[in-house]
Amino acid sequence: MKYSKIFPVTCIGLSLLASSCIDYNDNVNPNEATEQDMKQDNLKTGAFFQQMQTRVILVALGGKLSSDYQISRNLSHDLFSGYAGSTLGNLQTHQQYIWQDSWLNSTFNEAYTGIMSPWKSVYEIAIDQDRPEIAAVANVVKVAGMHPVADSFGPIPYINYGSSNSYDSLEDVYKKFFRELDEAIDVLSPYAASGGNLLSDYDIVYGGNATNWVKFANTLRLRLALRVVYADAALARQEAEKCFACPQGFIESKAERAELNTAYMSYENPLYVIDYEFNQGDTRAGASIVEIMKQWNDPRCSAYFTAVDGGSYQGVPLGITGNLTRYQTECSHFKLDKYNSPVVWMSAAESYFLRAEAALRGWGGGDAKSLYEDGVRVSCEENGVATAADSYLASTTTLGRYSDPISGFSYSFNSNATPAWNDAAGFEDKLERIATQLWIATFPNGAEGWSIVRRTGYPDLINTMTNGSNNTINSDLGPRRLPFCLQEKQNNAEGVAAGQKALGGADNGGTRLWWDKKPL
């Protein structure tokens, strides 16, 4: 049943959609409701909070088009994660590592107009009304929405947002993420312990369930702790140990996973629209995800992709040229429903794989093998193929050679991993299994999938067929970041200069981020 007080996000104000990259002076018409009315039913905070939720992964809602998701996420993160391939001629540039300024601008702008600007309003109202629990849950959503942006560009304006437009180092931004999550969990835990609800009329993820918000925040903290393990191992372990000490624990089941719940709000799944409705279909499933799952006979293939002629699955490699029509007609679609396929921020399976890696590193006291296998089982359950999990986990099949039937392009996977766990394997072999299954379970969240690949080096992805980066990006490693956006370079040159200094390398796609420190 849908909530009766869902507020139309697009009524919040056109000032949030201004062309400038960051707007620090958002004044919103309260739609003639009195200040007392808004204080009583949380309308003022609820409307902005709901907007933030729909922008963590941008969805088509109230006039916002799926094309906004396409240019801000699909034509970068979804491609570089190996999850998608573009099939329209004028969309080939990013998958050939040639940057489009307008698309980079969109990635940056959507985050600041859709997350940071409404967050500022929510936070200030919550503090003014002495509602620290509202400020806390807004901070959790802010971190969930902004860490993919930081993981894309590196340094971003964040720590003093609202009073400064200077870029902060990625290390400092991450430390702020941890402080915000730590404080939010501390504030929200008493509400969770008492079974409390927060903004229940406006929360389109958990319906106001405070316990689930704490579980999500704690699991998100573990995601970010592992993200920094090669840059600051002590910080990573410190934050992970806080996660394991949290009484509410982690996301454990599909019912607890973080997603935009279609029972609470009707929206269009943007990936469906891009695949099935734009032109002849602007995107299809990527060759890397399809081929790895197909070679392993992964039972989730039938849940992720449509079959092509012959009943198998076929993906689109990056950098394709020539007859693109064949890729549109002969490659697998994403298996999605326009209105009923939820947009998932964090799966339940991810929680198990994060804990499996933590256990592998000697943190948390769990057993890596058990958590790994539980993660595969939970992922299969989340995707409706639970009965096939045990046979899949027994498979000792390794990855071999990929050949694109349309172009003839071929690639040999550099991997000895199998779905079956191997107790005798070394640390890296076990990490490869965990990271690869985490990557599979995270599909189709391209922003997170790309970060998994960059941080761990797994799985091995199929190289682009065409590298137009002028040797700034290594074909074997793929892009490591997005360059700073042109609008910011033009309108905030001093801030970007601070970001450039903090980046510590050239402003191109080959420069590795602060946390991207694993020897590769």
Disulfide bonds with the S-S distance in Angstrom:
none
